[in-house]
Amino acid sequence: MKRSNRLVLLVGVFLAVVAFIAIALLLSGGPGGTTGTNTPTPPTQLPTVKAVKEIALGEEVTADMLVVENVNVDGRNADAFQDPGQAIGQIARQKILVGAQVGASDFSNTQTGCGTIEVPPTLRAMAIQVDQVSGVGTVINSGDFVDMVVGLTGDKFPVVTLNPTDNSITVVQGLNSTSVKILVEGMQVLCRQLPPAPAPANGQAAPAPSGEGTTSLNGQQEIVMVAVTPTQAEIVKYAQLDGSITLLLRAAKDFTRDPVTGAIIPPPPSGSEGITLKILTTDFSVPIPELVEAILPAQAQKP
């Protein structure tokens, strides 16, 4: 073999040895390597907020209800909070049991299904159908508190007179028979149920679901499930049959809880007396229209 060929062969072997050493250093995490002991090890546990007290539906979360514990990553809920400040001050939209991880889904305002509901002891669950006007824009959520105002008009609430001679009843015509009154106060919302969104027609985009910031009037309706006493259930049913119902959203801070039993302590009744046309004119100074006599100019007489 020629001398020049042997030299080329030796140089090739040398370069191959250098390349092998470089690759070994890279794979072993040596200088310039990106693997091995220099690679951060993923944590096996993460701080997780848990409930140390049972948090009832509609209850405002306070610091003494929470604790932070390290939880294995494979057993941690995807939406679990790491900092108690993320939950403090929020309203629970579902019951949170002792020891349960606390996360964003517990406070979601976009839950639109009822599924299985828990009716408070001695109360009943009742469905009320509302729309964007009668249901506070369909922004009512689980855990909220609402009042119900009913309006009775026309033949639903006639004004009558009694003839003392024969005890006959006569409906008085021409009178305003509208009457409005808050009948039930402090009902708690157990859940709400939205109907399925209509399929888009002619290739148009489907309307945004309720709770996503839209304010368009699209006739949205929903079913609100409320907890009521038997008497309240009778009042609501009567109003559904013979009146017009509107729900009023209450402030959560109006309602406190018994520190021992956790039972809801409602605020005192509002004491509203209702509204009729007469009350509007006498107590609120709504002016009564007066008859204005129009004097027409004299007309020329035909010869």
Buried (B, 14 or more C-beta within 10 A) or exposed (E): EEEEEEEEEEEEEEEEEEEEEEEEBBEEBEEEBEEEEEEEEEEEEEBBBBBEBBBBBBBBBEEEBBBBEEBEEEEBBEEBBEEBEBBBEBBBBBBBEEEBBBBBBBBBBEBBEBEEEEEBEEBEBBBBEBBBEBBBBBBBBBBBBBBBBBBBBEEBBEEEEEEEEEEEEEEEEEEEBBBBBBBBBBBBBBBBBBEEEEEEEEEEEEBEEBBEEEEEEEEBBBBBBBBBEEEBBEBBEEBBEEBBBBBEBBEEEEBEBEEEEEEBEBBEEEEEEEBBBEBBEEEEEEEEEEEEEEEEEEEEEEE
